[in-house]
Amino acid sequence: MKNGTINRKKEHLKIAQNHSVHFEEITSGFEHYHFVHNALPEMNIEDIDFHTTFLGYDLKLPLIICSMSGGEQEGEMLNRDLAIAANKSGIALALGSIRPALENRDALGSFLVARENAPDIPIIANIGATQLVKDFKTKDLLKLLKKIQVDAISIHLNPLQEALQPEGEPHFKGVSRAIEILRETLPYPVIVKEVGFGLSFDVIKRLQKMGIQWIDIAGAGGTSWSRIEHMRTDDNVHRRIASQFFEWGIPTVDAILHAVRVKQMHIIASGGIDDGLKFAKAIALGADLAGAATLFLRARNSDGVEGITNLIKVFSETLRISMFCCGCRNLEEFRGNQSIISSRQK
Ligand SMILES: Cc1cc2nc3c(=O)[nH]c(=O)nc-3n(C[C@H](O)[C@H](O)[C@H](O)COP(=O)(O)O)c2cc1C
C-alpha cells in the first residue's frame, strides 16, 4: 500500500514524459481567441509591468508550475530543479500530492527539498479529495505542512482519474463537507483544483459556498489522465474502459469563462497551456495566474534547470509583447479586458 502510492507516482511521471498523453479531439480552446492588435500602443515596451501578488508574495510573473511530483528519488530531483528555477524566476510552485509523505516518513525529503531551494516564492502542498474522507488526520497533515514550510494547500478533485485507476478510490461521498471543515480548521489557504478534466460553473459555485476563494480550473485539452491510466494497465478490459473517456472533460477556456462568472473567485488556469500565447490569453480571459505541468516536466527532463528557466523566459516575454501590442501597461489593464481579446467564432 505504502509503496503502491510511490510506484504509481513514478509510473505517472514516466508515462507523462515518454508517451503522447494529450487529448486529441478536445482542445483547450485558446485557438478560438485572438488578441486585438493595437498598432498604436503609445508606450515603450520597458513600461510593461506584470508583477502580481499571490499568497502574500510578489511574483515577477503570474505563472505557476502545477502539482506533479514528490515521494521518491526521481520526484525529489524534479522538485529540486523546479524549485531552483521557480525561485530564480520569481514564480509560484505547486508540489505533487503529499500522500506518500503521510504514508511513509522516508518520502518527506522529496518535499522538503522545495523550500530548501526556493526560499522566496509561494509553495503549495497538495492532497487528493478522497484522502480527506478516508484516512485523513488533520493533526498529521498540519505537522507535515509546517515541516515542508508551504504557504497553502490545494485539494485535487479527480473523480474520473480515481474511477479509471485500477487501484483508484472513487469515493466522493462526504468530500464537500471535508473540504469545508479543512478550510475552517487549517491555518492555511485552501485551493481546490481538478487534474485536467475541468471545473464546471456549478462546482465552482458550490466551492465558493464552502468558502473557497482560489481554484485551479485544470481544464481539458492538455494532459489526459484517461490516456495515462490507459497506458498504466495491461488488463485489456481496463484499457478499453479508460479509452471510452479519452475525450471527456471541460475545455480549459470554457472552465476559465465559467470561473470568471463567479464573482470574487480567484482563478488559476491550467490544462494544455503549452505555449506563451496560450498563457497570455488565459490571463487576458480573466485568470489571476496560469500554469502548466507536463510542459515543465519535459523541459526539465530534456535541459535541466536551464530548460525550465528558458521556458519561463519564453512565457514571460510572450506576455510582455502581447501586453505591449494590446496597449496594456499592467495586469489591471490586461486581465479580463474584453476589448483586447475576441472570439473568432463571434
Ligand atoms: C506526472 C504528473 C503528475 C501529477 N500529479 C498531480 C498531483 O499529485 N496532484 C494534482 O493535483 N495534480 C497532479 N497532476 C495534474 C497537474 O497538476 C495538472 O492539473 C494537469 O496535468 C493539467 O496540466 P497540463 O495540461 O499542463 O499538464 C499531475 C500531472 C502530471 C503530468
PDBQT file of the ligand as one rigid body, heavy atoms in Angstrom, charges set to zero:
ROOT
HETATM    1  C1  LIG A 401       3.204  13.491 -13.908  1.00  0.00    +0.000 C 
HETATM    2  C2  LIG A 401       2.066  14.281 -13.358  1.00  0.00    +0.000 A 
HETATM    3  C3  LIG A 401       1.731  14.177 -12.007  1.00  0.00    +0.000 A 
HETATM    4  C4  LIG A 401       0.674  14.911 -11.477  1.00  0.00    +0.000 A 
HETATM    5  N1  LIG A 401       0.411  14.817 -10.141  1.00  0.00    +0.000 NA
HETATM    6  C5  LIG A 401      -0.565  15.584  -9.605  1.00  0.00    +0.000 A 
HETATM    7  C6  LIG A 401      -0.801  15.573  -8.204  1.00  0.00    +0.000 A 
HETATM    8  O1  LIG A 401      -0.124  14.880  -7.436  1.00  0.00    +0.000 OA
HETATM    9  N2  LIG A 401      -1.798  16.348  -7.720  1.00  0.00    +0.000 N 
HETATM   10  C7  LIG A 401      -2.565  17.145  -8.535  1.00  0.00    +0.000 A 
HETATM   11  O2  LIG A 401      -3.438  17.861  -8.042  1.00  0.00    +0.000 OA
HETATM   12  N3  LIG A 401      -2.353  17.187  -9.869  1.00  0.00    +0.000 NA
HETATM   13  C8  LIG A 401      -1.382  16.424 -10.417  1.00  0.00    +0.000 A 
HETATM   14  N4  LIG A 401      -1.147  16.488 -11.772  1.00  0.00    +0.000 N 
HETATM   15  C9  LIG A 401      -2.054  17.310 -12.629  1.00  0.00    +0.000 C 
HETATM   16  C10 LIG A 401      -1.459  18.687 -12.943  1.00  0.00    +0.000 C 
HETATM   17  O3  LIG A 401      -1.273  19.425 -11.767  1.00  0.00    +0.000 OA
HETATM   18  C11 LIG A 401      -2.340  19.492 -13.924  1.00  0.00    +0.000 C 
HETATM   19  O4  LIG A 401      -3.555  19.830 -13.302  1.00  0.00    +0.000 OA
HETATM   20  C12 LIG A 401      -2.653  18.729 -15.214  1.00  0.00    +0.000 C 
HETATM   21  O5  LIG A 401      -1.553  17.936 -15.628  1.00  0.00    +0.000 OA
HETATM   22  C13 LIG A 401      -3.039  19.669 -16.360  1.00  0.00    +0.000 C 
HETATM   23  O6  LIG A 401      -1.976  20.484 -16.745  1.00  0.00    +0.000 OA
HETATM   24  P1  LIG A 401      -1.100  20.241 -18.101  1.00  0.00    +0.000 P 
HETATM   25  O7  LIG A 401      -2.060  20.030 -19.220  1.00  0.00    +0.000 OA
HETATM   26  O8  LIG A 401      -0.249  21.455 -18.227  1.00  0.00    +0.000 OA
HETATM   27  O9  LIG A 401      -0.252  19.006 -17.850  1.00  0.00    +0.000 OA
HETATM   28  C14 LIG A 401      -0.076  15.783 -12.317  1.00  0.00    +0.000 A 
HETATM   29  C15 LIG A 401       0.284  15.908 -13.666  1.00  0.00    +0.000 A 
HETATM   30  C16 LIG A 401       1.327  15.169 -14.193  1.00  0.00    +0.000 A 
HETATM   31  C17 LIG A 401       1.667  15.327 -15.627  1.00  0.00    +0.000 C 
ENDROOT
TORSDOF 0
